[in-house]
Amino acid sequence: MRNILVTGGAGFIGSNLALELQSRYPEARIVVVDDFRSGDFKNLQGFRGDVVGADVSRLDWHGQFGERVFDVIFHEASITDTTVHDQLLQVHDNVEGFRRLLTFAGASQTPVVYASSAATYGMCTGVQEEDQPALPANVYAFTKVQLDNLAREHALRTPSWRIVGLRYFNVYGSREPHKKAAASMIYQLYLQMKAGRRPRVFRSGEHKRDFVYVKDVVALTIRAATAPRSGVFNCGSGVAISFNELIGFLNESLGTSLEPDYIENPYSHFYQTHTEANMTRARVELDFAPSWPPSRGIADYVATLESVR
Ligand SMILES: NC(=O)c1ccc[n+]([C@@H]2O[C@H](COP(=O)([O-])OP(=O)(O)OC[C@H]3O[C@@H](n4cnc5c(N)ncnc54)[C@H](O)[C@@H]3O)[C@@H](O)[C@H]2O)c1
């Protein structure tokens, strides 16, 4: 990989990805495209590549890059705040951005790896598998289903072109504070506990989530660039833990013994009770197994947060 494009590279996952690519491929030319609507330049400290400030849904891709051919395009740019309810804005910026990117990449059949989401599964419970039907519960999730549909259609039309979607579950790790209220629950609870407050979670703390460490997310995203075929793959830890267990891990890492502070759940009618990625497809087809079970990932993340304080 000598010529790499990362959209959304000023964001949480995109910046971790861009910096890991830079460290794995020091000779590569890496270009980030981001319009900084939720990203932050601070995430790209140490990045030596090029940064294009642009909205992917309005960018004249050929005008910007001419005939330049990338070895791979990683597409992370998206409105990521699921509480943005402006449907036209979400659909336009997320879906049209991907459509334009595919038109540009299609000319040279550049492999594309894009961020889909476990949100596409919606209000189902238990272990989530890639082939189950999409049930998007909000417009953000709906846009991710459209990305999967577009990718599938293009891949069917051009079988030699690789387009791989990754359904990220609940990602946590370094370079997420700029997301504020949209940052991971692990980070939110860490901040509360650090301030000496009891961590606030919905009653009775037994909802389960598949929390996946950004180091695993970046590793699978890079691995997906050499996938043998197009398709969508889950990207989780493959383990579901409850919020009570999560607080236990945070207490262990922080040396505290703060009890959960349970609050009523105002979203109980559309709140997922259990998310868990079935990681079989990634294991079998991409030869990838997550390296960071939640207990170790959370400990590593807290140690990193503590070292910069
Ligand atoms: N973090 C998670 O838990 C999670 C879970 C599922 C899916 N995802 C997906 O992963 C990707 C990265 O998410 P993140 O957590 O890093 O969020 P983030 O908000 O930190 O990063 C998104 C980046 O995209 C940029 N952006 C948004 N719209 C753009 C546009 N139209 N043109 C150019 N840049 C644009 C933002 O400025 C930001 O830098 C997103 O596609 C998101 O939907 C994330």
The ligand as an SDF file (V2000), in Angstrom:
LIG
                    3D

 44 48  0  0  0  0  0  0  0  0999 V2000
  -17.5110    4.8220   16.9530 N   0  0  0  0  0  0  0  0  0  0  0  0
  -18.3850    3.8240   16.8380 C   0  0  0  0  0  0  0  0  0  0  0  0
  -18.7290    3.1670   17.8340 O   0  0  0  0  0  0  0  0  0  0  0  0
  -18.9560    3.4580   15.4970 C   0  0  0  0  0  0  0  0  0  0  0  0
  -19.8730    2.4030   15.4280 C   0  0  0  0  0  0  0  0  0  0  0  0
  -20.4160    2.0530   14.1970 C   0  0  0  0  0  0  0  0  0  0  0  0
  -20.0180    2.7220   13.0470 C   0  0  0  0  0  0  0  0  0  0  0  0
  -19.1470    3.7630   13.1320 N   0  0  0  0  0  0  0  0  0  0  0  0
  -18.7590    4.4450   11.8940 C   0  0  0  0  0  0  0  0  0  0  0  0
  -17.3580    4.5950   11.8540 O   0  0  0  0  0  0  0  0  0  0  0  0
  -17.0120    5.7850   11.1530 C   0  0  0  0  0  0  0  0  0  0  0  0
  -16.1010    6.6420   12.0080 C   0  0  0  0  0  0  0  0  0  0  0  0
  -16.8340    7.0350   13.1810 O   0  0  0  0  0  0  0  0  0  0  0  0
  -16.1200    7.7570   14.4140 P   0  0  0  0  0  0  0  0  0  0  0  0
  -16.5960    7.0870   15.6460 O   0  0  0  0  0  0  0  0  0  0  0  0
  -14.6810    7.8570   14.1660 O   0  0  0  0  0  0  0  0  0  0  0  0
  -16.8120    9.1860   14.3800 O   0  0  0  0  0  0  0  0  0  0  0  0
  -16.2080   10.6490   14.2270 P   0  0  0  0  0  0  0  0  0  0  0  0
  -17.3840   11.5630   14.2770 O   0  0  0  0  0  0  0  0  0  0  0  0
  -15.1310   10.8610   15.2130 O   0  0  0  0  0  0  0  0  0  0  0  0
  -15.5750   10.6200   12.7650 O   0  0  0  0  0  0  0  0  0  0  0  0
  -16.2880   10.9230   11.5980 C   0  0  0  0  0  0  0  0  0  0  0  0
  -15.4150   11.8770   10.7930 C   0  0  0  0  0  0  0  0  0  0  0  0
  -16.0360   12.1230    9.5330 O   0  0  0  0  0  0  0  0  0  0  0  0
  -16.0170   13.5250    9.2590 C   0  0  0  0  0  0  0  0  0  0  0  0
  -17.1640   13.7860    8.3630 N   0  0  0  0  0  0  0  0  0  0  0  0
  -18.4600   13.6290    8.6210 C   0  0  0  0  0  0  0  0  0  0  0  0
  -19.1860   13.8650    7.5280 N   0  0  0  0  0  0  0  0  0  0  0  0
  -18.3020   14.1940    6.5490 C   0  0  0  0  0  0  0  0  0  0  0  0
  -18.4410   14.5480    5.1770 C   0  0  0  0  0  0  0  0  0  0  0  0
  -19.6340   14.5870    4.5750 N   0  0  0  0  0  0  0  0  0  0  0  0
  -17.3260   14.8240    4.4650 N   0  0  0  0  0  0  0  0  0  0  0  0
  -16.0980   14.7800    5.0280 C   0  0  0  0  0  0  0  0  0  0  0  0
  -15.9080   14.4350    6.3410 N   0  0  0  0  0  0  0  0  0  0  0  0
  -17.0080   14.1500    7.0800 C   0  0  0  0  0  0  0  0  0  0  0  0
  -16.1130   14.1800   10.6200 C   0  0  0  0  0  0  0  0  0  0  0  0
  -15.6430   15.5130   10.6200 O   0  0  0  0  0  0  0  0  0  0  0  0
  -15.2460   13.2420   11.4560 C   0  0  0  0  0  0  0  0  0  0  0  0
  -13.8940   13.6180   11.4210 O   0  0  0  0  0  0  0  0  0  0  0  0
  -18.3290    6.4620   10.7900 C   0  0  0  0  0  0  0  0  0  0  0  0
  -18.6740    6.1150    9.4740 O   0  0  0  0  0  0  0  0  0  0  0  0
  -19.3070    5.8540   11.7660 C   0  0  0  0  0  0  0  0  0  0  0  0
  -20.6430    5.8920   11.2910 O   0  0  0  0  0  0  0  0  0  0  0  0
  -18.5960    4.1410   14.3280 C   0  0  0  0  0  0  0  0  0  0  0  0
  1  2  1  0
  2  3  2  0
  2  4  1  0
  4  5  1  0
  4 44  2  0
  5  6  2  0
  6  7  1  0
  7  8  2  0
  8  9  1  0
  8 44  1  0
  9 10  1  0
  9 42  1  0
 10 11  1  0
 11 12  1  0
 11 40  1  0
 12 13  1  0
 13 14  1  0
 14 15  2  0
 14 16  1  0
 14 17  1  0
 17 18  1  0
 18 19  2  0
 18 20  1  0
 18 21  1  0
 21 22  1  0
 22 23  1  0
 23 24  1  0
 23 38  1  0
 24 25  1  0
 25 26  1  0
 25 36  1  0
 26 27  1  0
 26 35  1  0
 27 28  2  0
 28 29  1  0
 29 30  1  0
 29 35  2  0
 30 31  1  0
 30 32  2  0
 32 33  1  0
 33 34  2  0
 34 35  1  0
 36 37  1  0
 36 38  1  0
 38 39  1  0
 40 41  1  0
 40 42  1  0
 42 43  1  0
M  CHG  2   8   1  16  -1
M  END
$$$$
